[in-house]
């Protein structure tokens, strides 16, 4: 069965003066998939995310969402959500009120707000923290609130801008598993910006590798690993993943040797 494209990006480009940030970007995002945008710092992946959500305008090109041209629509008109690296929570509000805020702005009924917020709080495992303020939460818990605040609006697509880069390794691992579980259970389309190869490979159905303002490969994690399309992908992804795998194996052997 042919996959349904929820987003179609045609020849998107972005310039700041004479500086080219993105050039000739073409791709589709399929409904219900987890797509990661992977690349080193400054390659253009965050700019692309900001163009997709509507925070920035492209210099040229077109974005279609389910056949409709949304290139110049506002973020509010796109029914897409975004989760930032820095959480962007209201410090004076409880977990519950942070999640409910956008629904209140939309004048959703009190009963529906309660139902939707309580359901989302359960999904992300924040039941014990509903009355806490952000300062009383760990980084991982704050990021759960940010994810819940986006989920509660039922967006067609959720965009993530390096949401786990500030978290420690154990929290990152747990949050990754939860995020993937939510995505698979509810069939939400997710687009995830990261510079972390391991993160992209553990979460994604497909990975878009960006280098020097271009897409250099868009494929499944397995195909990218076994058939890298350029020397950059070989060094930036394959060799670095191999090093991480070797490091883990060496640690395991070290534990066994001590025994």
PyMOL commands that set and color helices and strands:
alter all, ss='L'
color gray80, all
select helices_A, chain A and resi 45-53+75-78+95-105+110-123+127-129+134-136+139-151+169-186+197-203+221-226+231-258
alter helices_A, ss='H'
color red, helices_A
select strands_A, chain A and resi 5-16+19-30+34-38+60-65+68-69+80-83+157-161+189-194+206-211+214-219
alter strands_A, ss='S'
color yellow, strands_A
deselect
rebuild
show_as cartoon
